């Protein structure tokens, strides 16, 4: 049994900004709900990364700006891992499905919108074969495992550690797209 299965903090279903710490749903209800939250399986694929080890999500067809791609759901953990998304000060979701393979970029082509659930949308048109990315610093206060960024963007922050570690200019650039969790941390 892996760590996710052993967790007493399992969370199933979509993450709601109104209640990110919901109780676990009944098994038969959650399977039905999860099926409706998965993206069109033909729209994206998980493939090996050519430049580094690991996998990524690429578009199979053109994805138009504003297209819904994923809704965040998965097991809830109290501590972050390199693969979780922070949904409360001590709550992190280990994404299920293809979302777990969406990598970081300092100039991403997707971003989360947080109402009524945590949903990933295209912020510009994405071409077939293009990798889907989002900016991890918009959802993570402090990364469980910081890493060197290789996105080659002119806005690259070089070391991805979490929102807390950004300089004032970088924080200001992300102000309109940060998660409610990061916004709450700023007010503390």
N, C-alpha and C positions, 0 to 999 in steps of 0.2 A: 504494500500500500504506500503510495507516495505522500508527500507532505500535504498536498492539497486535499487528499482524501481524509487525512487524519485531523485536519483543522476543525476546531469547534466553531469556527467563524465562517463556515461555508455560506455563500450567498448565491442564490440562483435567480436568474431572471435579469431584466434590464436594470441598470443603475438609475435610480430616480434622484434628482437633485432635491426633491422634497423630503426624501427619506432614504439616504444611501445605506442606512444600517437596518434595512427591513429584515424580518424573520424569514427563515428558509421556507419555501413554498412546498406543497405536496408534490411528490415525484411525478405523478401523471399530469398535473397542471403545469409544472415547469417545462416538461418536454414539449407540450403543445405551445407554450409561450415562446420557447427558444426557436422553434421552427419558424415562427412568424418574424423573428428578429434577424435571421440570417440574410446576408445580401444575396442577390442573384448569383448563383454559383458560376454561371457562365461569364459574369462581368469581370472577375479577377481570378488570378491563379497564384499559388505559392510556388516559387521557383528558387533554386540555389542562386546566391549572389555570385557574380563573376569576379568582383574585385576583392572581396573578403570572405572569410568563412561564414556560414550561416545562410539563412533564407530571407526572402523578401516577397512582398505582394506586388504583382504587376497587373496592369490593365489588359484585358483581353480584347476590349473594344474601346472606342472613344467614350470617355466619361465626361459629361457636360458639367460645367461649373454649377454648384448647388445640388448635385446628385447626392442622395443619401447612400453611404457605403456600409457602415456598421453601426450597431448599437452595442454599447459595452455591457457585457454580462460575463459571469464566471464566479469562481470561488473567492470569498472575501477572506483576507488575511490581516492580522494585526500589524505585521512588520512588512516593509517593502522587500521585494526581490528585484533582480535586474529585469524582470518581465511584467511586473505589476504596474497598475495605474492608480495613483492616489485619489481616493474619493472622499476622505475625511482625514482629520489629523492623525488618527491611528487606524485607518482602514484603507486597504489596498486590494484592488480586484485583479486577479490573475485572469486575463482575457481568454475566452474560449474562441475557437474557430480561427479564421484567418487573421483577425485583428492582431493577434499576438505577434505576427510576422511583419507588421507595419513598422518600418524603421524610422529613425530620427533624421530630420534635416533642419538646418537653420533657416532655409527658405522652402518650407513645405508646400505640397500641393493639396493637402487636406488639413482640416482642423476640427476640433470638437465644438459642438454647440451643446449647452447644458440644460436646456429645458425642452420638454418635460423630462427627458432622459438624457444620458450622455451618448450623443450620436456623432459619428464622424462623417463629414461632408467634404466634397471637392470644393476647393476655393478658386480653382481655375479649371479650364478644360485639360483633361489628361489624355494623352495619346496612347494608342495600343502599344504595349511593350514597355511603357513608362512605369517606373517604380512609384508606389504610393508611399508618402511620408507624412509625418506630423512632427511638430516641435515638442519634444519631451519636456522642455522647461515650462511649457504652459500648463502642465498637469502635475509636475513633481516639484515639491519644495526642496527636497534634498534627495539626490539619487542614491539608491542602495549600492550601486557600483558605477561610479563615474567612469567616463571613457573619452578617448580622443575622437573628435568628430572629423570625418573625411568627406563632408558634403561638398566641399569646394565652392560654396556660396560666397559671394562678396560680403555677406553678413555673418559668416561663420564665426562662432564663439570659440572654436578650437577644442575646448575641454567642456564636456557636458556634465555638469554636477548637480543641476537643479536651479530653480528660479532664484533661490536665496543667494547664489553665488554670482549672479549676473551683475554687471555694473549698472549704474543708474540709467544710462542711455538705453541699454538692452532691455531693462525692466520696462521703461517707458514705451518702447516699441511694441511690447507684448501686452500692454495694459488692457486693450480691448478684447483680448482673446484668452486671457488666463481663466483657469477654472475657479469655481466658487471657493474651493479649498485654498488655493493660493491667495485669493482676495481676502479671505478670512485671516490667513497667516499674516498678511500685510497690516491688518488692523490690530493685531495683538501687540 
